[in-house]
Amino acid sequence: MSDPNVTTPAKIGALLLSERSRLMPASPIRKLVPFAEAARKRGITVYGLNIGQPDIPTPPEFLAAVRAFSAPVLAYGHSQGHAELLTAFSRYYRNIGLDIPVEQIQITTGGSEAILFALTIIANPGDEIIVFEPYYTNYMGFAVEAGVKLVPLATDPGQGYGLPPLEKIEQKITGRTRAILLCSPNNPTGTLLSREVMGGIADLARRKNVFVLSDEVYREFCYTGKHTSIWEFEEIAERAIMLDSISKRYSACGARVGCLASRNKQVMDAALRLGQARLCSPTIEQIAAARVMDLPQSYYTALADEYRGRRDTIVDLFNKIPGCFCRKPLGAFYFMGTFPVADIEDFCRWMLTDFSYENQTVMIAPGPGFYATPGMGKNEARIAYVLEKEKLIRAMRALRLGLAEYQQTH
Amino acid sequence: MSDPNVTTPAKIGALLLSERSRLMPASPIRKLVPFAEAARKRGITVYGLNIGQPDIPTPPEFLAAVRAFSAPVLAYGHSQGHAELLTAFSRYYRNIGLDIPVEQIQITTGGSEAILFALTIIANPGDEIIVFEPYYTNYMGFAVEAGVKLVPLATDPGQGYGLPPLEKIEQKITGRTRAILLCSPNNPTGTLLSREVMGGIADLARRKNVFVLSDEVYREFCYTGKHTSIWEFEEIAERAIMLDSISKRYSACGARVGCLASRNKQVMDAALRLGQARLCSPTIEQIAAARVMDLPQSYYTALADEYRGRRDTIVDLFNKIPGCFCRKPLGAFYFMGTFPVADIEDFCRWMLTDFSYENQTVMIAPGPGFYATPGMGKNEARIAYVLEKEKLIRAMRALRLGLAEYQQTH
């Protein structure tokens, strides 16, 4: 990413577009979709492990609320969010031990808007946010949009992509640093940060007077160990901004319902004004989302059990592929796998354009899109275990056979 | 608005928030809402003419589609938009004489996102966009968010808020100017730009190599004269970006479904990448919106007839209030009225906190929020005639009596 402060417009064709529109990345998760669609047109079953789109049914309570919608006028809602949804979020948090009153919650149009709002609120153009590579790829899109510079710090695949030592993080903090951005359980690595590690970050943030942005959308997806929320560190109450979304835990990615939460009054006031500019989040999904927040603990337990089983199945099969490696992820429903290839982009595309076994192939997300540092991730890919076990088994078979054929021909 | 390039963070309390979060305006349309709610709690009927929220029922086709939603998983949709909605928009445009293929349309989460995308795509931080005062107040919010500078040019209330002469507009164009932003029929003035005036702007944009952003969400709300779309000026095909929304014409403000359309391939490519970062717009409202795009012409005619009747009623009554004045608006469902008061903010608030007649009062939107130039609009307010005639009559009676009492006591 070049300097977002550059104001000389990029001349594209006969007309002037902005520098940021040139820098804005295409989604590395979605850019192979046209090749997958072409493969499907040729009659090939493509197992989509490229995107975090679960196959788990959306809870019937959500869909029942959609179908019960009966207001005669689909009117603007409150900019902070639908009142029922705000109280439902607050109740949901209380159930998991977090005391977050309604006034510390801003409903957003997906976790996406929560990220964009947070960056916009805390950083000026050119300011820096520390992120850990590999990271959720759209962080970069929102950073470009907000003119913010992501400062990446690499994590080690061999160590399960855990955070680097605190001293290394501290060294990256400059006068322009505004926040450290965490995601636990992590997309794309599945890493779960321990309470000790989170506490270390909280302490560092307090000492260096920066924010901690904590993306906790995979909170319920912990298979080994317990989730720690940034909210638990009251000593950085003013510095913590939690980012959340219903997409994953309620299998409602298309709803675009999320929230931003903070004890910092100025942050919440700014978030509300950003919310007012776009008037409100979509109404119907907000109303429906309010109905799933009180699902019993058994719902989340069953969900985690299902994904734990998928994880165990796929990780085992993946590690049996000659030359492939991943550490067992502790949470979320992704892992970053390393491959014995020089150019993962080429391999992932080839799997869609040139390969099939029994009319089946697999789509995975090439690693470089999850890194800001050029040249990183070229032998890695993110794999989302969002399909049922039987399909994961067939997908890993296709991957194993495809890789063998690719290695022979490249 | 101060220089958006300033990168020194504003120190708020103990922590650093961004300059733009400080500059971000609170909605002038919504900031009186707490006073209205307090009045309602006292048992007073508050006629809400402050916000463009029509009372017209959302078409039953829309609500039927919502209630028929039956996908087992509410999955991510395409980043460009739901395929059915894209083709429906294209058909709708063809029906009104505009040839806009699907690839020239990006679905957005409301017209709001279309505005933010457009500003982000064409302007670097610090670049300038020419707007005509008074303007749709949220243009400023999005400009602050995008770090773009709105360069306001005043229109004349006495002349029905028509655009200033082309020479005056041309004088405002600098090396940083990226676009001229139009809204016709206009929110907040109700002004409708003639084909000649639009053509003049198109010609100026061509000569000066700037974009024209054309907000056409009130297209169907023309009572005197015909709407002209920026799309009709093929000579600026590469320079025209149309902003649209279903909110008003289908009385579906809470749906948050809009679009951005352009023949400029680079613009559409950048819009798609911005769309990819936020993954997709909400699914259910997109599916439902696709069902109303083919409503017969009689729907739009009836809609315009209803609002024309409301306009004639309210404008007549408003102009009969001693000291008040407005020119008859030609379109949309707003007008800016001038009042015999020195501080319209105070008057509008007073109407909610101190006045009622037969337990009724009225909420209108103070003028200054629709101006970037400090000191402007202090004797103006925007009035939205979004209620049925009988209520408009009672609202104007409350306004007349309230104003008389206010003048005696202030």
Interface residues (C-beta under 8 A of the other chain):
Chain A: P4 N5 V6 T7 T8 P9 I12 G13 A14 L15 L16 L17 S18 E19 R20 S21 R22 M24 P25 A26 S27 R30 I51 Q53 P54 D55 I56 P57 T58 F62 L63 V66 R67 A68 F69 S70 A71 P72 V73 L74 A75 Y76 G77 S79 T109 G110 S112 E113 L116 T120 I121 I122 A123 N124 P125 G126 D127 N138 G141 F142 E145 G147 R178 N209 F211 E238 R239 S251 A252 C253 G254 A255 R256 N264 Q266 V267 A270 L272 R273 L274 Q276 A277 R278 L279 C280 S281 P282 T283 I284 E285
Chain B: P4 N5 V6 T7 T8 P9 I12 G13 A14 L15 L16 L17 S18 E19 R20 S21 R22 M24 P25 A26 S27 R30 I51 Q53 P54 D55 I56 P57 T58 F62 L63 V66 R67 A68 F69 S70 A71 P72 V73 L74 A75 Y76 G77 S79 T109 G110 S112 E113 L116 T120 I121 I122 A123 N124 P125 G126 D127 N138 G141 F142 E145 G147 R178 N209 F211 E238 R239 S251 A252 C253 G254 A255 R256 N264 Q266 V267 A270 L272 R273 L274 Q276 A277 R278 L279 C280 S281 P282 T283 I284 E285
